[in-house]
Amino acid sequence: MTDDIEVSDAPGASRFEILLDGEVAGFVEYRLRAGKIIFTHTEILPEHGGKGLGGRLVSAALDASRSAGRSVVPLCPFVARYIRRHPAYKDLVPEGYHDLLEED
C-alpha cells in the first residue's frame, strides 16, 4: 500500500481517526473516565475495508493510551478482539475487565 496513512486523536470528536491521503477512512470512538479510555465503537468506511486499516487504527490508539498512562476498557468488540489477538496489549486492560476479552 503506497497511500499516505496517518492516525491522529481528534479529542473534540472523542475518537481516533485514520486518515488515508488526508481523508478520514475510519475511526475508533472513546470516552475518557478517571484514568481510563473506554473504546466504544470502531468503524472503517466500506470503501476502505480489507486494507488492514482497522488494525493499524486500533494499534495506534492503544499505543497512545499506553503513552498517556491510561488503562483500556474495550467495550467495542473489534478492540477486544484485537487485544485478544495481540496479547502485548492485555496489560492495558484492568483485571476487572478481562471478561471483555473472552471469545464471543
Helices and strands as residue ranges (DSSP letters): E 5-10, G 11-13, E 15-20, E 23-33, E 36-44, G 46-48, H 53-67, E 71-74, H 77-85, G 87-92, G 95-101
